[in-house]
């Protein structure tokens, strides 16, 4: 992966189209929570589309896994000066206190009790963070707070526009 990321040529990727398409794909699964996508029609970044897709699929899939029945996943994107900012929010239990950075460590996993042990490698967030860093961007996580209570997690990606 490192060789591919360091040697590949970036192309203009329209995040609006990419994220809308992913939202439609996840919403086709009637068993999962709805994925609400609010993005501009055009928000282009220089990137490897396949690798960004991998990151967004991982983050959205994780959000779906942690979202309880009746909840939803929200994907938002906007332009902030020279950055594209993308957030993926869920209505799950949030991130354990003090683990906001540790969740990006290789083999770290914190899964809902309803999932069987061994279903996840604990590599997805680590790989996602490396992919975003290779695009000169940032990936961070925090809890979504409402009236002082944790109401889910928010993953934020910042990618340079040029």
C-alpha positions in Angstrom: 0.0 0.0 0.0 2.8 2.4 0.9 4.4 1.9 -2.5 1.1 2.5 -4.3 0.4 5.6 -2.4 3.9 7.1 -2.9 4.2 6.3 -6.6 0.7 6.7 -7.9 -0.6 9.8 -9.8 -3.4 11.7 -8.2 -6.5 12.6 -10.1 -9.3 15.1 -9.5 -11.9 13.2 -7.4 -15.3 14.7 -7.0 -16.2 14.0 -3.3 -19.8 15.1 -3.9 -20.3 12.3 -6.5 -18.3 9.7 -4.5 -20.0 10.2 -1.2 -23.5 10.5 -2.7 -22.9 7.2 -4.6 -21.7 5.5 -1.4 -24.7 6.7 0.5 -27.1 5.3 -2.2 -25.3 2.0 -2.1 -25.6 1.7 1.7 -29.2 2.9 1.6 -30.0 0.0 -0.7 -29.5 -2.3 2.3 -32.9 -2.1 4.0 -31.6 -3.8 7.1 -29.1 -1.0 8.0 -29.7 2.5 9.4 -30.3 5.2 6.9 -27.2 7.0 5.6 -28.0 10.7 5.2 -25.5 12.5 2.8 -25.3 16.2 2.6 -22.5 17.3 0.3 -22.0 19.9 -2.5 -22.5 18.7 -6.0 -18.8 19.5 -6.8 -16.0 19.3 -4.3 -12.8 18.2 -6.0 -9.6 17.0 -4.3 -6.4 15.6 -5.9 -6.4 12.0 -4.7 -6.4 8.3 -5.5 -10.1 7.6 -5.9 -9.9 3.9 -5.0 -8.1 4.6 -1.7 -10.4 7.4 -0.7 -13.3 5.1 -1.4 -11.7 2.5 0.8 -11.5 5.0 3.6 -15.1 6.2 3.3 -16.4 2.7 3.0 -14.5 1.7 6.2 -15.8 4.7 8.2 -19.4 4.5 7.0 -19.4 0.7 7.6 -18.1 1.3 11.1 -20.7 4.0 11.7 -23.5 1.6 10.5 -22.2 -1.2 12.8 -22.4 1.1 15.9 -25.7 2.8 15.1 -28.6 1.3 17.0 -32.0 0.6 15.5 -33.8 3.9 15.0 -30.6 5.8 14.6 -28.9 7.1 11.4 -25.5 7.8 9.9 -24.7 11.3 8.6 -22.1 12.1 6.0 -21.4 15.8 5.5 -18.8 17.6 3.4 -17.9 21.2 2.8 -15.1 23.5 1.8 -13.2 25.4 4.5 -10.6 27.7 3.0 -8.1 25.4 1.3 -9.5 22.2 2.7 -12.3 19.8 2.0 -13.8 18.7 5.3 -15.8 15.5 5.5 -17.6 14.2 8.7 -19.1 10.9 9.3 -21.4 10.8 12.4 -23.2 7.9 14.0 -25.8 7.6 16.8 -23.9 4.8 18.6 -22.2 4.6 22.1 -19.3 6.9 21.1 -15.6 6.3 21.7 -14.4 5.1 25.1 -13.0 8.0 27.1 -9.3 8.5 26.3 -9.3 6.2 23.3 -9.8 8.9 20.6 -6.2 8.3 19.3 -5.8 4.7 20.3 -8.6 3.6 18.0 -6.2 4.4 15.1 -3.6 1.9 16.4 -3.1 -1.3 14.4 -5.1 -4.2 15.8 -7.1 -2.0 18.2 -10.8 -3.0 18.2 -13.7 -1.9 20.2 -16.9 -3.6 18.9 -20.5 -3.8 20.0 -21.2 -6.7 22.3 -23.7 -8.1 19.8 -20.9 -8.9 17.3 -19.0 -12.2 17.3 -15.4 -12.0 18.4 -12.8 -12.1 15.6 -15.1 -10.5 12.9 -12.8 -7.5 12.6 -9.0 -7.2 12.4 -8.6 -3.9 14.0 -6.7 -2.6 10.9 -9.4 -0.5 9.2 -8.9 2.7 11.1 -5.1 2.4 11.1 -5.1 1.9 7.3 -7.6 4.7 6.8 -5.4 7.1 8.8 -2.3 6.2 6.7 -4.2 6.7 3.4 -5.4 10.1 4.5 -1.9 11.1 5.7 -0.5 10.0 2.3 -2.9 12.5 0.7 -1.5 15.2 3.0 -4.7 15.2 5.0 -5.9 14.5 8.6 -8.2 12.0 10.1 -9.5 12.4 13.6 -12.2 11.1 15.9 -14.2 12.5 18.8 -17.5 11.9 20.6 -20.6 13.7 19.5 -21.9 15.5 22.5 -25.5 16.7 23.1 -26.3 18.5 26.4 -23.2 17.0 28.0 -23.9 13.4 27.0 -22.2 11.2 24.4 -24.6 10.6 21.5 -22.3 9.0 19.0 -19.0 9.4 17.3 -17.8 11.9 14.7 -14.9 11.1 12.3 -13.5 14.1 10.6 -11.3 14.0 7.4 -9.5 17.1 6.1 -8.1 16.9 2.6 -6.2 19.7 0.8 -8.0 21.1 -2.2 -4.8 21.4 -4.2 
